[in-house]
């Protein structure tokens, strides 16, 4: 594998971080869709049998960054550490999931545990970068506990309460493992000859 320029990847990553702050500020993560290749995949696991997967930039915009983020306005996902591998074109970003809302003790609601995103980096013909794939991880039980604590305290906004009332399996992009349109492991990793 030829690899990528570390400097180019770092510049792309900084643009990504800046765009995340902008998206959080305007409360619209769909603005991030242009960072993905037209045929990119983006997925994560809710339970061992229920996964989310978006295929292509339009589904990433509409589902991963759209309907899946419904009710999370005001939340922020602060990247606190990054691991970059220019040889394999991979980036791992570790983030904290925070609500932007404080409890009665003045502490911001935060989903416990380690969350993050694993990205496959690629380059366009003009030398600019894109994400060819992304896989996220987070603790669903910790997320549910935080959502319930916010609801019980009266601190959850109506959009979050509405989100909690949705039946996840009926939402676009939710699949049983056997029906996933892409592999759980990113395809380029799944198919690698080890």
N, C-alpha and C positions, 0 to 999 in steps of 0.2 A: 504494500500500500504506500503510495507516494506521500500521503500526509497533507497537511495544510499549514499555512503561515500562522504562527502563534500570534503575531501582531494583528493580523487581519481578524482572527477569531476574537481576540481581546477587544478590538474596536467594535465588532458586531455585538459582543456581549454587553459592552457599555451602552450601546444604542438600545438594546433590549431592556436593560435595567432602567434607563431613562424613560423609555416608552411605558414601562410598567407603572412608574410613578405618575406619569401623565394620565394613564388609563384609570388608575385609582382615584386621582384627583377629580376627573370628570365622571367617574363611576360608570365607565363603559369599557370593559375588557375586549370588546370586539375590535377595537382599534389595533390590537396586537396581531390580527390575522395575517397581515401582509408580511410578517416575519417568517411565515411558513411557505414551503414549496407548494405548488398547486396540487400535488398528489400526496402530500404529507399525511401521516397518521398520528393521532393523539389519543392516548387512552390511560385508564387507571382502573383499579379494582375497588369495588364497593364491598363485596363479599366474595368468598371463593367461587360462588356460582354466578354472581352478577357483576358485570364489568361495563364500563363505559368505553366507547370507541367512536371517534370521528374520523372519517376518511375524506381527505381533500380539504383545501383551504376554505371552501364554502361551509362545509359541515363544522370545521373547527371554529369559524366565525359564528355560525348560527347556534351550534350546540355547546361545544366545549367552552367557548368564551361568551356565549349568549345564555341559553336556557339553563345551563349548569351553574352559571354564576347568579342566576335570579335570586333575589333576596339577600345577596351578600354586598349590597351597596354600602360603602363606608368601610368595608373590610380592607385590610392591606396584607400583602404577602412579602414581607421583608426578607430578601436574600441576605443571609448572614455568612455564607461561605460558598466558594466556588472551586470545583476541581475541573481542570481543563486538560484534555489529551489531544494535542494537535496531530499525533501520529494516526490515531483512529477517528479523529473528528468527533469527539464526544465531549460534552459538557455536563457536569452535574452541579445543580444549584440547590443548596439547602435553604429552606425558608421557614419562617414562623408565620402562622396564620392568626392574625389578630383582628378583633371585631371593630375597633374604632369606637367602642362603647365601654364605659367604665362601670364596675360594680359599686356597691354601697361603700366599699373601703377605698375607692379611688383607683383600683387596679383594673387595667384593661383586660377584657375577656380575651383569652387566648386558648387555642386548641393545643392541648398538651401533646408532647411527643415530637418526634422529628418528622418533618415533611420536606418534600423536595421534588425536583423534576430532573429527569435524565433526558438529555437532548442528543440527537444525531445532527451534526452540523454538515452542511453542504454548501457548495458555491455555485453561483449563477455564472453564465457565460461572460458577464462583465466583471467578474471578480468580487462581486458583492456576495454576502452570505445569506443563508436561509436555514431553517430547521427542516430536516427531512422527516423527522419523527420526534415524538415526545412521549414519555411515560412518567406519570406522577405517582407518588405514594404519600399516604397520610393515614392517621389512625381514625377509622370511622367511628369507633366507640367513643373516643375522646371528643370527636366532633359532635356526636349526638349528645354527649354529656354537657358540652358547652352550650349548644343550642337550647337544650332543656333548661339549663340554669338561667340563661338569658330570658327565656319565656316565663319561667316561674317568678323571676324578679320583676317582670314588667318592663325590662330593658330591651326586649326584642322588638324591632319595628314590624309593622304589618307585613311588609314584603318577606321578611324572614319567616314569620308565622305562616304566611301563605305557602312558602316553599316547603316548610315542614309538613304541611297538610297534603302535599302531592304524593302520589304513589309512584315511587322512583322507577319501577320496572315498566311503567307505561310511558315514560318520557323518551323522546327521540335519542338514539345513540346508546340505549341500555340493551345489553345482550346477555344471554346465557353463554357460558364459556364455549359450548359446542357451536354456537352461531356467530361468534366474533368474525367480523370482516377482515381482521388482521390478527397476527399472532400477539399473544400477551407480551412476550419479549419482542422488541423491535425486529422487524424482518431481517435486516442486515446482520443483526447479532444472532438471531435464531438460526440463520442459514450458514453462519460462519463455520469453516472447516477447522476444527480444533484438534 
